[in-house]
Amino acid sequence: MRESTTVSASEAKTPRRERARPTHVTLAVVLQVRGGGLQVLLWQRAREPFAGAWALPGGYLEQGETLERSIRRHLAAKVDVRELSHLEQLETRSEPERVPGDWQLATAYLGLVPVGVDPAVPADTTWHPVDKLPKLAFDHARVVLAGRERLRAKLSYTNAGFALAPETFTLSELRDHYRAALGHDVSATNLQRVLVRRHLLVPMGSRREPGPTGGRPAALYRFERRELQVTDQFAVLRPRRASTPRAAPRRRGRA
């Protein structure tokens, strides 16, 4: 039987100088489009170090447990998040001094929650805009931004939009979800052209009636697959170009 290279949660209580192996934790960058912006789920620490600061949900890896099983367990037990539309490993941070008083490895995951799902989180847990993060413990701010950049990249070359969107949506609604995640505007026409060309969207054959402000009924779509797939490894969704105003024609004066 291969000897473990990390210590368990109980062994973590041993002072760092007396341990020959690091502890290992899993963390989750859980992102969702909420209120028109990209937000991350954080919980407020009650203990030192960084008491009162916000942190990513997670916890110790237990003996015989896989990394993915560990983070799913912690998300369900600590912040009551079970409805992830996508989960993938993001990075492992191993700087020896990243946690004061402890030698700790951290493997972070990126988790996505679709629009319309509202997990019943505890009182010490809440959503925060990614572009206006509060004070975060340890190196968690860097981990959050790494998760945001991973999502932005994957929206360009995969079908990752399925993990942000509800089951059915209009193209205008989908554009809003992409815009919130990417941090820049996206043309609905161009987005439709790109996603349809890649055979990612399926028309539902029905329409959503306009709201109180009026307008025409909008066609409803769904993603053809609700699991991650690479669609165009070289694609990049760029910001819309600002239109250049035309110069007024010069009027020729009389001779």
C-alpha positions in Angstrom: 0.0 0.0 0.0 1.4 3.4 -1.0 2.1 5.7 1.9 0.1 9.0 1.9 2.1 12.2 1.3 -0.3 14.5 3.1 -1.7 14.5 6.6 -5.4 14.2 7.7 -7.5 16.8 9.4 -6.7 15.2 12.8 -3.0 15.2 12.1 -3.2 18.8 11.1 -3.4 19.8 14.8 0.2 18.7 15.2 2.5 21.8 15.2 4.0 22.5 11.8 7.6 22.1 12.9 6.8 18.5 14.1 5.3 17.4 10.8 7.2 15.9 7.9 4.2 16.3 5.5 1.9 19.1 4.5 -1.8 19.2 5.1 -4.0 19.2 2.0 -7.2 21.1 1.6 -9.7 21.5 -1.3 -11.2 24.9 -2.1 -14.0 25.9 -4.5 -14.4 29.1 -6.6 -18.2 28.8 -7.1 -19.4 31.4 -9.7 -22.9 32.4 -10.8 -24.3 35.3 -12.8 -26.5 37.2 -10.3 -28.0 40.7 -10.6 -26.4 41.2 -14.0 -22.8 40.5 -12.8 -20.5 37.6 -12.0 -20.5 36.7 -8.3 -18.5 34.3 -6.1 -19.7 32.4 -3.0 -17.7 33.3 0.1 -18.0 32.5 3.8 -16.8 34.7 6.7 -14.1 33.2 9.0 -14.8 33.2 12.7 -11.3 32.1 13.8 -7.7 33.2 13.4 -5.9 33.5 11.3 -7.9 36.1 9.3 -10.8 36.2 11.7 -13.6 38.3 10.1 -12.1 38.0 6.6 -13.9 36.2 3.8 -12.7 32.9 2.3 -13.5 30.3 -0.2 -15.5 27.3 1.0 -13.5 24.1 1.4 -11.7 21.9 3.9 -9.3 19.1 4.6 -8.9 16.1 2.4 -9.6 13.0 4.4 -7.8 9.6 4.0 -9.0 7.6 1.1 -10.9 10.5 -0.4 -10.5 11.9 -3.9 -10.1 15.6 -4.4 -13.4 16.0 -6.2 -15.3 13.9 -3.6 -13.7 16.1 -0.9 -14.8 19.4 -2.4 -18.3 18.2 -3.1 -18.6 17.0 0.5 -17.4 20.3 1.9 -19.7 22.3 -0.4 -22.7 20.3 0.6 -21.9 20.2 4.3 -20.7 23.8 4.8 -22.5 26.0 2.3 -25.3 23.7 1.2 -24.3 23.9 -2.5 -25.2 20.7 -4.3 -26.6 21.9 -7.7 -23.4 22.6 -9.7 -23.8 22.6 -13.4 -20.1 22.1 -13.9 -17.0 21.4 -11.7 -13.4 21.2 -12.8 -10.0 21.3 -11.1 -8.5 24.8 -11.3 -5.0 24.8 -9.7 -2.9 23.6 -6.8 -1.1 26.2 -4.7 1.9 24.9 -2.7 3.8 27.9 -1.4 5.1 26.8 2.0 4.2 30.1 3.7 0.7 30.6 2.2 -1.0 29.8 5.5 0.4 31.3 8.7 1.5 28.6 11.1 0.7 25.7 8.8 2.3 23.9 5.9 -0.6 23.4 3.6 -1.3 22.5 0.0 -4.6 23.8 -1.6 -6.2 22.3 -4.6 -8.9 24.7 -6.0 -11.9 23.8 -8.1 -14.0 26.0 -10.4 -17.7 25.4 -9.9 -20.6 27.0 -11.8 -24.2 27.5 -10.8 -26.8 28.3 -13.5 -29.0 31.4 -13.4 -32.2 30.8 -11.5 -30.8 28.4 -9.0 -30.6 29.9 -5.5 -28.8 27.7 -2.9 -30.0 28.1 0.7 -26.6 29.2 2.1 -25.9 29.6 5.9 -25.9 33.1 7.6 -22.1 33.4 7.4 -22.0 32.7 3.6 -23.0 35.1 0.8 -22.4 36.1 -2.8 -19.9 38.8 -3.7 -19.3 40.6 -7.0 -16.0 39.3 -8.4 -14.9 42.8 -9.5 -15.5 44.2 -6.0 -14.1 41.5 -3.7 -14.0 42.2 0.1 -10.9 41.4 2.1 -10.1 37.7 1.5 -8.0 35.4 3.7 -4.8 33.7 2.6 -4.2 33.8 -1.2 -7.9 33.3 -1.9 -8.3 36.5 -3.9 -5.7 35.2 -6.4 -7.6 31.9 -6.6 -10.9 33.7 -7.3 -9.4 35.7 -10.1 -7.8 32.6 -11.6 -11.3 31.0 -11.6 -12.7 34.0 -13.4 -10.0 34.0 -16.0 -10.5 30.2 -16.6 -14.2 30.8 -17.1 -13.6 33.6 -19.5 -11.2 31.6 -21.6 -13.6 28.6 -21.7 -16.5 30.7 -22.9 -14.5 31.4 -26.0 -13.4 27.9 -27.0 -15.9 25.6 -25.3 -19.7 25.4 -24.7 -19.2 26.5 -21.1 -22.1 28.9 -21.4 -24.5 26.0 -20.7 -23.3 26.0 -17.1 -24.3 29.6 -16.6 -27.6 29.6 -18.5 -30.9 28.1 -17.4 -32.4 25.2 -19.4 -34.1 27.6 -21.9 -33.3 31.2 -22.8 -33.6 33.8 -25.5 -30.5 35.0 -27.3 -30.7 38.3 -25.6 -30.7 36.6 -22.2 -27.7 34.4 -23.2 -25.8 37.5 -24.4 -26.4 39.1 -20.9 -24.9 36.0 -19.2 -21.9 36.0 -21.5 -21.4 39.8 -21.0 -21.5 39.4 -17.2 -18.9 36.7 -17.2 -16.6 38.1 -19.8 -16.7 41.7 -18.5 -17.4 43.3 -21.8 -20.3 43.6 -24.3 -21.1 40.9 -26.8 -23.2 41.3 -29.9 -26.2 39.0 -29.7 -26.1 38.6 -33.5 -22.4 37.6 -33.5 -22.9 35.3 -30.5 -25.8 33.6 -32.3 -23.7 33.2 -35.4 -20.8 31.7 -33.5 -22.8 29.3 -31.4 -25.1 28.2 -34.2 -22.1 27.6 -36.5 -20.6 25.3 -33.9 -24.0 23.5 -33.6 -24.2 24.3 -29.9 -27.7 25.8 -29.7 -31.0 24.1 -30.5 -34.2 26.1 -31.2 -37.1 25.1 -29.0 -39.7 26.0 -31.6 -41.5 28.3 -29.1 -41.3 31.9 -28.1 -41.3 34.0 -24.9 -43.9 36.6 -24.8 -42.7 40.2 -24.3 -42.8 41.8 -20.8 -44.7 44.9 -19.7 -42.4 47.1 -21.8 -43.6 45.4 -25.0 -41.6 44.2 -28.0 -41.7 41.2 -30.2 -41.9 37.6 -28.9 -38.3 36.2 -28.7 -37.4 32.7 -29.8 -36.3 30.2 -27.1 -33.1 28.1 -27.4 -31.3 25.5 -25.3 -27.8 24.1 -25.4 -27.5 20.9 -27.4 -25.3 19.4 -24.7 -25.1 20.2 -21.0 -21.6 18.9 -20.5 -18.3 20.5 -21.3 -16.9 20.1 -24.8 -14.2 21.9 -26.8 -15.8 23.5 -29.8 -13.1 25.7 -31.3 -9.7 25.7 -29.6 -8.5 28.9 -31.3 -11.6 31.0 -30.8 -11.7 34.2 -28.7 -14.8 36.2 -27.9 -13.6 39.8 -28.2 -15.3 43.0 -27.1 -17.5 44.7 -29.7 -15.7 47.4 -31.7 -16.9 50.9 -31.1 -18.5 52.3 -34.3 -16.5 55.1 -35.8 -18.7 58.1 -36.7 -18.7 59.0 -40.3 -17.2 62.3 -41.3 -19.7 64.7 -42.7 -19.3 65.3 -46.5 -17.4 68.4 -47.3 -19.5 71.0 -49.0 -18.0 72.8 -51.9 -18.3 76.5 -51.7 -19.2 78.7 -54.7 -16.4 80.1 -56.8 
